[in-house]
Amino acid sequence: MTTRAGREYILSLVAIVLGLVAGAVLMLLSGNNPLLGYLYLFRGGLMNIERLGNTLATATPLIFTGLSVAFAFRTGLFNIGAAGQMLIGGLCATAVGLTFPWSRPVLLAAMLTAALAGGGLWAALPGWLKARFNVHEVVSTIMMNWIAFWTVFYMVPRYFKGPFLETESQKLPDTASLKTQWLSALFNGSYINLGIVLAIVFVALTAFILDQTTFGYELKAVGFNRHAAGVAGINVNRNLILSMTIAGALAGLGGATFYAGYASNMQIGVLPSQGFDGIAVSLLGANSPLGVLGAAIFFGLLHTGKGFMNAMTRIPPEIADTIIATIIYFAATSIMVERVLDRLKRRRAGQLPVAAGRDTIAAPKKGGAR
């Protein structure tokens, strides 16, 4: 682990601690015992094997959306469109699952491939717009989110309407579900599904691509300095498009694991929050695949435990959401904290003049010695 990576993980831990402190203050202000609140919050996600399975099931789509955002971040792009890519991935997986009467292994493979392709193509357009016309990816991916939202809003009632409500699709058959009996029984009937296995595989695969391949080196070089990468002979435009395509494919797989794993059908009128939570997961995980895995499980724990905390102590579950939001805030501002720590360290080492506050190079005066 490099010194910089270690520092980023430390800053993430600091963000978690500060978020938990802020949550404790809120509990005190609302007349509740924070120690008791946190006891039930964490027990709600870890107290038995079933709740642990539910925590992992909740974390699964967050792992994929966190990987999506982190992959784009590592290559200098901000993918804020993971929610729309999730929807399209879920729609493609659902369409395949409800259309083809294939055997389970073949059908699941086809659904995951469709989700990967759908999410990837949905993100490829913003990547192309960035490469060809320098359209900012934040704007284009936000617009694509809403195009995905209305696409699902139209497609589900038109082609995949359920038997009772127009607002949801038909339920996926067992052959098209990532839920499996042996895994659910292993976790005492929890919501865990094969998506968690797939997520761990893609954490390892993403880490390998970024850190062990020439392709990953080129992607990171473009992220560090696009112009220098171009001078070095790297095809910048191609790598921008590929980066967004891979990021979208990861989010699309997250949609498949959510709609065909955690849930059993699609509902219209909902933009999945996991797409936006993936930004927080990526920030807290220092934009590294292993960090994303840990951050997603932590957020899954908070989401799973907040209901139990409310049932046992009457502490509002919104406090858990506030804790998450505070952690996101501190994680997002960690770069400011890092700069302050750097200045203090350099000042102690005598490399930073106290009066100037920063390293400066004095310009020669007019008429002075040359």
Steps between C-alpha positions, in 0.01 A plus 500: 500500500646836404525783749239698310255209494550444871432866568178487296376204703584682824303804383206272418511356852509854639191585291319197646592598857388860447172380347436273798579787739253722314238225527564472875445874539170476312388213722585702810311804369194282433512370859637153420798301622759487217678195646174309503414629154827383349476168683168423330607656169795264464316206655228552241747416225721247676312337789448168322580322175172607338560868561858466383366352176257791464789744551698332222191496275448873558867566431510306172363767260700762692819307423425518128400867494797586722731316259336686211561842650849407623605366159396825336667706774829315454496600134414865561122480441203555731229246428188634668279287273527167684130518595391513136751232402360282781149548364596408145703202619206384709258554211716299260540218753127500573409498131720197437378323812133544411538421130713188458409158650857378523665289768610689809879514438454614140227750592697655787808533281292668229335736752835608646646547153200712398531711817871550443445599135203725578675692775819525297329636190298745710825646637688481170300792358611748770854366453482565126354848555787574739762374258352652184351831617640539855146490645537479877416148615314626809242676284464220245475218756237689701295540183544131422367417847167659416487350153545160667232586756240578233608210282424258784182696578377426148646154434388316814121570472513463121682167471555343844199607709422290805162331551375745761676838477613703202774653711703180523620228269417133511684303765810326370474119496731299724717411201567872445572587863840539664344376822604144569370265766831368633647848549187636664487195729867549587406846632182378667254634243653843434478701176857415401540378143762407242557869432741522795721233343491687171584826679809355667618361166467842337679672790800275431466541122479881522805514727693278259409713198592828667818391674643211299432570132632738237142595421444605861824698499388689191160574655661639817753699295211667317343577837816653644581723201307470178736719298816326619342162426426614145858619453619158622305333219193385693171522313321732741159505331481122473590459867240756608228308319621163629520630855139619501386183326660276763364722780150471352534124459583465870195707596288295260606183679400671824153545350481130416601396853244738648197428282569128448660435839393727784160566338293283265364758257535861385289793615454814296534854631806422714856614431709255708680672786783248475622684193560817700615314811770350279665843492523495880628141497770595251609807698509311828685212337773735371401410142664157534318170436586353840400824673170499308428147627551606863308826464204328331475242778515778761218691329306176464537453875361847572206452264417157642538599865309828506158331504599280792638804685170680453296199614703451817565862606256715300799695367391630158655297214570832328788543746677208330448677165645816655803303618552376144463854362749635755751229417462590132562865582819429692619253238442755224693767689785265591723659237482827697597315818785331314637836384488640853686196632761537224558863592538417868742219422713720274496782753627268771773380265603861437409488133216752520563861609259587781444856377447415135276201560616338176810442295574800282764593248596863520500682168814706421457874550532742214852617459627229733787263438445255224 
